[in-house]
Amino acid sequence: MIIIILTNSTQGKPLRKFEYANIWISKVDKTRIIKNIKYNLMKKLLILGGGTAGTMMANKLRKALDRDEWEITIVDKHKTHYYQPGFLFIPFGIYNKQDVIKSKSDFFPAGVKVIYQGIDKIVGEKNQVLLEDGKALDYDILIVATGTQTRPDETPGLKDKLWYKDIFDFYTVEGAVALQRHFKSWEGGTLVMAITELPFKCPVAPIEFVCLAEEFFAKKGMRDKVDIKLVTPLPGAFTKPVATKMLSELLKEKNIEVIPDFYIERVDNDKKVLVSYDEKEVPFDTLTIVPLNMGDEMVERSGLGDDLNFIPTDKHTLQSNAFENIFVLGDASNIPTSKAGSVAHFASEILFDNIMSAIEGRPLLAKFDGHANCYIETGHGKGALIDFNYETEPLPGTFPLPGIGPFGLLKNTRINHYGKIMFRWIYWHILLRGKEMPIEADMTMAGKKKVNL
C-alpha cells in the first residue's frame, strides 16, 4: 500500500507538493493523483443501451445526481439514433431515411460518459459489465435498456431467396427502405402483413401498416388490384375485446381481411405461402412481416433472460428479479405490457423515483401500472388512440381532458392523426431529453367509458 501525505507549512498554507517517503511529487502529478482518488471514491451508475429508454434515464438522472458523487456512463455499440415509429411511413414515401435518423450524441446530456462498444455480458455477482474488447466496467447501479432485436433468422425460410425481393420487414430502416423501392414498381396482387410471434415491438404497427397500404394503393388508382390481409396469432385484430371490435370493424370497412389464430411455422419461398404449425397456408405475392422479437444476445450470455432473452423484472418496481441493484427499462424487460415508446416514457418516471429511493436507502415505493398510450394511424388523414394499463383495457372516451379531449379514445378522427404526426417533434425535443410531459405516468379512468360487450 502506498500512503501519500499532504504536508502543510507552519503558517497554515498548503504546500504545492505531496510527500511520499523522501520523494517530492510535482504539482502536475499531485493534480492527477487527486483526480484519481476522487474518481475511485465516486459511485458509478451504468446504463446499457443509448436508445429511447437509456437516453431518457441519462437525462433525468444527470440533472438529479451530484456530479462529484456519481459518474454516469452509457454503453452502446451504435452511434445512430433511430426514430422507430417513423419506419412505418417509409414504405409509403411519407418519410425517407433521413427523416428518422440523428446522432445519439445530440441527445446525451453533458457530464455523461459515453462508450461506443459492444457488450459481452453482465456479471451481476461482481457488479461488473464486460465489454467486447475485454474491458470491465464496475457499477453500483445498473440500468439495462438494450431493447429488442428482430430475428428473421429464427423463422425457417424467412431470410431465404425472397428476402428483400418479395418479403420485407419494416421494423428496420433497411427493410422499410427496401419495401419503399418495391412498392414504386409493384403492379398488385396479394399483400400479406403477418406477425410471427408475441411479444413484438409496437403491437399496433401492423394495423397501421395495412391501413396506410389501403390508402397508398387507393391513391395510386390500383386498390382493386391489391388484396390486403392481416395474418396474426391473436384471436382478432388486437389483444383486448373492446379495441378488437372497433379495429376489426374499421378494417372490414376498408376491405382488409383479418386471418386470426395463425401461428407461422415457416415460409415457403417456392410456393410463396406462409405455413402454420397445423399446416394451414396463406399465399402471398408480397409479404410484409414482423419477425420474431428477442432481447439482446448479451442477456443470454449473462444468464439473466428468459427463452426470448427478455429479463425477468418486477412489473411494478422495474427491478431485476435476480439482483437488487439492476433495473430494467423499456423493451429489454419481460413486464406484461406493450413494447412501445410510451411504456418506456411512463416507466422512466417510476424508475427515476425508485433509483433515487435506492440511492438514499429507502424502500422502492413508486409502482408502475403498465400505462401505455398509442396513436394508431388509420389512413386517409385519420387516426385512433388507445390508453390502457395492466388492469384496464383500451376504452372509448376523451384524452387527456375528460369530456374535452381534444383526442378521442377508440375513435377514428383527424385530430388523432395530427397527434401521431406531432409526436415526432415531441420525441426529438421533449421525450428523449427527459423533459416533463403533461401526461401522468399513472393511467387515469377520467374521460373513459366502460363498455359491456
C-alpha atoms as one frame of an Amber mdcrd trajectory, in Angstrom:
protein
   0.000   0.000   0.000   1.264   3.480  -0.892   0.499   6.243   1.603   0.607
   9.794   0.336   0.776  12.565   2.912  -0.162  16.133   2.066   2.237  18.356
   4.031   1.345  21.849   5.260   3.575  24.778   6.081   3.864  26.116   9.630
   1.933  29.203   8.503  -1.069  27.027   7.673  -0.704  27.479   3.911  -0.705
  24.286   1.859   2.498  23.365   0.091   2.212  22.551  -3.582   3.754  19.159
  -3.031   2.900  15.686  -1.770   5.367  13.878   0.417   5.811  10.152  -0.020
   8.771   8.875   1.950  11.618  11.122   0.759  10.156  11.689  -2.743   8.703
  15.043  -3.714   5.889  14.963  -6.241   5.279  17.718  -8.785   2.180  19.900
  -8.925   1.034  18.160 -12.125   1.361  14.728 -10.518  -0.460  15.968  -7.433
  -3.420  17.110  -9.548  -3.557  13.769 -11.321  -3.419  11.858  -8.023  -6.231
  13.927  -6.531  -8.384  13.294  -9.608  -7.728   9.565  -9.401  -8.616   9.480
  -5.719 -11.851  11.384  -6.340 -12.704   9.142  -9.286 -12.196   5.984  -7.259
 -14.407   7.356  -4.495 -17.244   8.243  -6.915 -20.194   5.902  -7.219 -20.944
   4.557 -10.651 -24.284   4.343 -12.449 -24.073   2.398 -15.689 -26.700   2.446
 -18.455 -26.589  -0.273 -21.102 -28.250   0.993 -24.273 -28.455   4.502 -25.675
 -31.842   4.210 -27.364 -35.094   5.801 -26.213 -35.162   4.339 -22.685 -31.460
   4.730 -21.916 -31.292   8.293 -23.226 -34.310   9.386 -21.191 -32.827   7.964
 -18.000 -29.429   9.544 -18.621 -31.058  12.957 -18.973 -33.243  12.548 -15.904
 -30.505  11.201 -13.637 -27.722  13.572 -14.704 -29.878  16.505 -13.600 -30.602
  14.892 -10.233 -27.306  13.326  -9.159 -24.316  15.267  -7.832 -21.548  15.189
 -10.433 -18.900  14.985  -7.720 -20.530  11.885  -6.246 -21.933   9.973  -9.228
 -20.377   9.066 -12.538 -22.957   8.148 -15.197 -21.839   6.072 -18.175 -23.801
   4.945 -21.240 -22.600   1.972 -23.258 -23.918   1.437 -26.777 -22.387  -0.126
 -29.858 -24.088   2.202 -32.334 -23.830   5.970 -32.780 -27.067   6.492 -34.752
 -30.423   7.053 -33.067 -33.498   5.896 -34.993 -36.991   7.303 -34.603 -38.517
   3.864 -34.918 -42.215   4.929 -35.155 -41.190   6.639 -38.393 -40.175   3.347
 -40.051 -43.887   2.699 -40.670 -44.134   5.700 -43.003 -41.072   4.982 -45.149
 -42.590   2.262 -47.393 -45.291   4.701 -48.492 -42.941   7.617 -49.193 -44.310
   9.729 -46.321 -40.893   9.718 -44.625 -37.479   8.956 -46.009 -34.459   7.526
 -44.227 -33.042  10.941 -43.327 -36.282  11.830 -41.515 -35.814   9.131 -38.871
 -32.106   9.238 -38.002 -29.967  11.524 -35.869 -26.734  11.181 -33.923 -27.163
   9.712 -30.446 -24.631  12.181 -29.106 -27.088  15.017 -29.837 -29.304  13.763
 -27.005 -26.854  12.615 -24.348 -26.505  15.247 -21.590 -23.232  16.959 -20.753
 -21.409  15.233 -17.936 -22.287  11.703 -19.046 -19.513   9.415 -20.214 -20.279
   7.526 -23.425 -18.573   4.304 -24.533 -19.323   3.124 -28.061 -18.573  -0.547
 -27.646 -20.356  -3.875 -27.821 -21.306  -5.591 -24.557 -20.136  -9.106 -23.821
 -22.091  -9.794 -20.645 -23.212  -8.662 -17.202 -21.570 -10.317 -14.204 -24.098
  -9.482 -11.507 -22.230 -11.240  -8.712 -19.251  -8.921  -9.226 -21.221  -5.761
 -10.122 -19.399  -5.667 -13.436 -20.145  -5.382 -17.131 -17.647  -6.914 -19.542
 -17.254  -5.246 -22.928 -16.386  -6.965 -26.192 -12.862  -5.536 -26.073 -12.266
  -7.233 -22.719 -12.589  -4.118 -20.578 -14.527  -4.455 -17.298 -16.798  -1.678
 -16.035 -17.774  -1.601 -12.364 -21.147  -0.301 -11.258 -23.092   0.468  -8.113
 -26.381   0.689 -10.017 -27.027  -0.807 -13.449 -29.869   0.092 -15.826 -30.406
  -2.332 -18.695 -32.117  -0.660 -21.658 -30.875  -2.778 -24.547 -34.284  -3.113
 -26.216 -35.334  -5.832 -28.643 -33.910  -7.169 -31.874 -35.738  -8.583 -34.876
 -34.622 -12.142 -35.600 -35.836 -13.206 -39.048 -33.255 -15.995 -38.938 -35.382
 -17.754 -36.305 -38.247 -18.469 -38.749 -37.433 -21.151 -41.353 -37.470 -19.782
 -44.888 -37.946 -16.141 -43.901 -34.449 -14.985 -44.881 -34.297 -17.222 -47.928
 -34.123 -16.184 -51.598 -37.135 -13.818 -51.468 -35.832 -11.714 -48.567 -35.934
  -8.029 -49.604 -37.273  -9.080 -53.018 -40.855 -10.128 -52.260 -40.535 -10.494
 -48.456 -39.826  -7.483 -46.248 -39.921  -6.179 -42.698 -40.424  -2.536 -41.798
 -39.026  -2.850 -38.270 -35.559  -1.988 -39.574 -34.696   1.060 -41.637 -33.107
  -1.200 -44.257 -36.304  -3.225 -44.635 -38.515  -0.134 -44.754 -36.370   1.467
 -47.487 -36.301  -1.778 -49.500 -40.099  -2.008 -49.287 -40.427   1.611 -50.441
 -38.446   0.739 -53.577 -40.551  -2.393 -54.109 -43.879  -0.554 -53.898 -42.814
   2.017 -56.505 -42.987  -0.588 -59.259 -45.293  -3.249 -57.785 -48.245  -3.971
 -60.052 -50.524  -5.547 -57.464 -51.560  -8.938 -56.126 -51.960 -10.306 -52.594
 -50.261  -8.182 -49.951 -49.941 -10.016 -46.636 -48.989  -8.319 -43.367 -48.005
 -11.110 -40.964 -46.957 -11.383 -37.318 -44.714 -14.303 -36.382 -44.991 -14.411
 -32.593 -45.736 -12.402 -29.451 -44.446 -10.199 -27.932 -43.243  -7.703 -30.501
 -42.429  -4.030 -30.612 -45.357  -1.612 -31.159 -48.317  -4.011 -31.353 -50.495
  -1.557 -33.329 -47.957  -1.090 -36.135 -49.245  -3.994 -38.307 -52.758  -2.495
 -38.169 -51.342   0.887 -39.131 -49.401  -0.699 -41.978 -52.433  -2.285 -43.654
 -54.436   0.932 -43.247 -51.690   3.020 -44.839 -51.304   0.417 -47.592 -55.023
   0.665 -48.346 -54.728   4.450 -48.671 -51.489   4.230 -50.683 -52.877   1.909
 -53.337 -56.217   3.747 -53.455 -54.391   6.989 -54.268 -52.386   5.169 -56.940
 -55.664   4.084 -58.523 -54.939   0.389 -58.069 -56.768  -0.548 -54.875 -58.898
  -3.018 -56.840 -55.685  -4.810 -57.855 -54.439  -5.323 -54.282 -55.866  -7.877
 -51.839 -54.719  -6.927 -48.330 -54.625  -9.465 -45.497 -53.547  -9.204 -41.857
 -52.284 -12.553 -40.527 -51.955 -12.717 -36.737 -51.551 -15.261 -33.930 -54.080
 -13.222 -31.958 -57.784 -14.140 -31.919 -58.540 -10.799 -33.602 -57.066  -7.510
 -34.746 -55.877  -6.601 -31.229 -55.327  -8.171 -27.825 -58.360  -6.820 -25.920
 -62.051  -7.218 -26.857 -63.270  -3.595 -26.949 -60.365  -2.368 -29.080 -60.536
  -5.532 -31.205 -64.205  -4.870 -32.012 -63.566  -1.262 -33.056 -60.437  -2.030
 -35.088 -61.956  -5.125 -36.732 -64.927  -3.092 -37.922 -62.563  -0.432 -39.266
 -60.535  -2.998 -41.218 -63.712  -4.587 -42.576 -64.832  -1.185 -43.885 -61.507
  -0.920 -45.691 -61.912  -4.418 -47.194 -58.882  -5.732 -45.280 -59.174  -9.387
 -44.270 -58.020 -10.471 -40.803 -56.779 -14.069 -40.522 -56.608 -14.819 -36.756
 -55.044 -17.635 -34.730 -52.367 -18.264 -37.366 -49.065 -19.413 -35.874 -46.339
 -19.247 -38.511 -44.047 -22.259 -38.642 -42.215 -21.486 -41.893 -42.215 -19.527
 -45.128 -42.220 -21.497 -48.372 -40.342 -19.342 -50.893 -41.031 -21.593 -53.881
 -44.798 -21.704 -53.387 -44.888 -18.182 -51.897 -47.030 -19.212 -48.938 -46.989
 -18.846 -45.164 -47.342 -22.200 -43.433 -48.714 -22.563 -39.910 -47.852 -25.259
 -37.366 -51.130 -27.025 -38.239 -50.213 -26.897 -41.972 -52.638 -24.149 -42.974
 -51.380 -21.939 -45.787 -51.742 -18.279 -46.731 -50.477 -17.351 -50.208 -48.812
 -14.016 -50.935 -47.326 -12.015 -53.760 -45.699  -9.526 -51.405 -45.166 -10.397
 -47.757 -44.514  -7.819 -45.066 -43.732  -9.478 -41.762 -42.933  -8.763 -38.130
 -40.064 -11.174 -37.422 -39.613 -12.789 -34.047 -38.552 -10.199 -31.464 -35.865
 -11.162 -28.951 -33.821  -9.387 -26.317 -30.140  -8.657 -26.797 -27.863 -11.703
 -27.056 -25.807 -10.188 -24.233 -28.714 -11.023 -21.910 -28.433 -14.721 -22.773
 -24.667 -14.708 -22.220 -25.285 -13.083 -18.828 -27.753 -15.765 -17.761 -30.346
 -13.102 -16.949 -33.040 -13.737 -19.554 -35.983 -15.957 -20.379 -36.180 -18.071
 -23.541 -36.564 -14.899 -25.656 -33.735 -13.072 -23.845 -36.092 -10.708 -22.021
 -35.088 -10.024 -18.423 -37.484 -11.162 -15.665 -38.400  -7.897 -13.983 -40.709
  -6.789 -11.194 -43.548  -5.260 -13.215 -44.155  -2.538 -10.630 -40.713  -1.508
  -9.332 -38.810  -2.336 -12.583 -36.132  -4.028 -10.506 -34.455  -7.166 -11.855
 -35.661 -10.338 -10.155 -32.053 -11.536  -9.916 -30.126  -8.544  -8.490 -31.454
  -5.665  -6.418 -29.054  -3.107  -7.936 -30.040  -3.947 -11.535 -33.068  -2.200
 -13.047 -34.623  -2.830 -16.454 -36.393  -0.275 -18.624 -38.171  -0.459 -21.948
 -38.290  -3.407 -24.299 -35.487  -5.332 -22.563 -37.802  -6.429 -19.724 -40.457
  -9.142 -19.657 -43.143  -6.977 -18.000 -46.629  -7.816 -19.360 -47.389  -4.670
 -21.326 -46.737  -3.287 -24.789 -43.192  -2.940 -26.033 -43.704   0.675 -27.025
 -42.022   4.023 -26.560 -44.875   5.330 -24.429 -44.348   2.493 -21.958 -40.656
   3.378 -21.670 -41.604   7.024 -21.134 -44.147   6.381 -18.365 -41.979   3.701
 -16.761 -38.938   6.002 -16.764 -40.690   8.326 -14.314 -41.342   5.422 -11.947
 -37.811   4.101 -12.372 -36.338   7.518 -11.647 -38.193   7.662  -8.319 -37.139
   4.132  -7.402 -33.479   4.671  -8.257 -33.415   7.812  -6.118 -35.003   5.773
  -3.319 -32.415   3.012  -3.741 -29.574   5.541  -3.595 -30.973   7.030  -0.408
 -31.623   3.637   1.164 -35.415   3.983   1.113 -37.996   1.350   0.063 -38.995
   1.315  -3.594 -42.478   2.764  -3.229 -43.117   4.007  -6.780 -45.192   1.477
  -8.716 -45.571   1.247 -12.487 -49.117   0.360 -13.548 -48.273  -0.721 -17.100
 -49.519   2.515 -18.637 -49.379   2.557 -22.459 -50.666   5.211 -24.825 -50.579
   4.702 -28.606 -51.798   6.647 -31.605 -52.945   4.393 -34.437 -52.606   5.761
 -37.956 -55.669   4.575 -39.900 -55.066   6.221 -43.264 -56.749   8.995 -45.254
 -55.700  11.641 -42.728 -57.317   9.971 -39.720 -56.163   8.082 -36.656 -57.287
   6.373 -33.465 -55.905   6.457 -29.920 -55.725   3.870 -27.150 -54.812   4.365
 -23.483 -54.553   1.395 -21.114 -52.543  -0.347 -18.377 -52.075  -3.745 -16.718
 -55.625  -3.864 -15.371 -57.667  -1.719 -17.759 -58.124  -2.479 -21.442 -58.418
   0.308 -24.064 -61.791   2.004 -23.652 -63.650   4.729 -25.585 -63.672   8.288
 -24.284 -61.666  11.515 -24.485 -57.999  12.225 -23.786 -56.261  13.807 -21.962
 -59.071  16.028 -20.610 -62.376  14.348 -19.636 -65.170  15.426 -21.958 -62.900
  17.868 -23.782 -60.116  15.840 -25.310 -59.076  17.035 -27.812 -58.185  13.440
 -28.707 -60.786  10.687 -28.960 -60.131   7.246 -27.498 -61.046   4.427 -29.889
 -62.374   6.995 -32.342 -61.234   7.439 -35.921 -60.633  11.202 -36.200 -58.405
  13.767 -37.906 -57.176  15.227 -34.602 -55.809  11.811 -33.631 -53.879  11.730
 -36.915 -52.375  15.121 -36.107 -51.391  13.791 -32.685 -49.465  10.995 -34.382
 -47.714  13.433 -36.719 -46.850  15.890 -33.915 -45.315  13.138 -31.848 -42.131
  13.084 -33.933 -41.298  16.653 -32.826 -42.210  15.806 -29.225 -39.986  12.739
 -29.371 -36.854  14.579 -30.522 -37.284  17.737 -28.434 -39.035  16.690 -25.212
 -39.282  12.963 -24.588 -35.678  11.959 -25.338 -34.321  14.878 -23.354 -36.138
  13.733 -20.221 -38.347  16.816 -20.003 -41.709  16.848 -18.272 -44.754  15.863
 -20.335 -48.319  16.978 -19.466 -49.442  13.352 -19.060 -49.209  11.497 -15.771
 -47.221   8.270 -15.556 -50.204   6.521 -13.962 -53.209   5.862 -16.171 -56.429
   7.569 -15.146 -60.018   6.461 -15.733 -61.086  10.094 -16.157 -62.720  10.539
 -19.550 -63.062   6.799 -20.192 -66.334   4.937 -20.630 -66.769   1.317 -19.616
 -68.276  -0.895 -22.290 -70.219  -4.126 -21.962 -69.822  -6.407 -24.973
